[in-house]
């Protein structure tokens, strides 16, 4: 999946979660990604985050600390 598509998807979740109280939105975004995104998708998301998070909504960047980072061996 392209990085642009992942950014778009993460931002869609963030847009929804921004309607909630801040802490709940951060936790909800991280929980959704942890529960529904496969390791490859989360790894790609962290590539974007680690490169500075270009085009990601601030809530995604804040939630990154609560998103499970896949191990390198989960790549295959």
C-alpha positions in Angstrom: 0.0 0.0 0.0 1.3 3.5 -0.8 2.4 5.8 1.9 -0.1 8.3 0.7 -3.0 5.9 1.1 -1.8 5.0 4.7 -1.6 8.7 5.6 -5.0 9.3 4.2 -6.5 6.4 6.2 -4.7 7.5 9.4 -6.0 11.0 8.9 -9.5 9.8 8.4 -9.4 8.0 11.7 -7.9 11.1 13.3 -10.6 13.4 11.9 -13.3 11.2 13.5 -11.4 10.9 16.8 -10.9 14.7 17.0 -14.7 15.0 17.8 -14.0 13.2 21.2 -12.3 14.6 24.3 -8.5 14.9 23.5 -7.2 12.0 25.6 -10.0 9.7 24.4 -9.3 10.6 20.8 -5.6 9.8 21.1 -6.3 6.5 22.8 -9.1 5.7 20.3 -6.9 6.3 17.3 -4.1 4.2 18.6 -6.5 1.4 19.6 -8.1 1.4 16.2 -4.8 1.1 14.4 -3.5 -1.5 16.9 -6.7 -3.6 16.5 -7.3 -3.3 12.7 -4.1 -2.6 10.9 -1.8 -5.5 10.1 1.9 -5.2 11.0 2.9 -4.3 7.5 0.6 -1.3 7.5 1.8 -0.2 11.0 5.4 -0.6 9.8 4.7 1.7 6.8 3.0 4.2 9.1 6.0 4.3 11.3 8.3 4.9 8.3 6.2 8.0 7.7 6.2 9.0 11.3 10.0 8.4 11.7 10.6 10.6 8.6 8.8 13.5 10.3 5.2 12.6 9.8 4.7 14.7 6.7 1.0 15.3 6.0 -0.2 13.4 9.1 -2.6 15.2 11.4 -1.2 16.1 14.8 -3.5 13.6 16.6 -1.8 10.7 14.6 1.6 11.9 15.7 0.5 12.1 19.3 -1.1 8.7 19.2 2.1 7.1 17.7 3.5 6.6 21.2 0.5 4.2 21.9 0.6 2.4 18.6 2.4 -0.9 18.6 5.5 -0.8 16.5 5.9 -4.1 14.6 9.1 -6.0 15.0 11.4 -6.2 12.0 10.9 -9.9 11.6 7.1 -9.4 11.1 8.0 -7.9 7.7 7.7 -11.3 5.9 
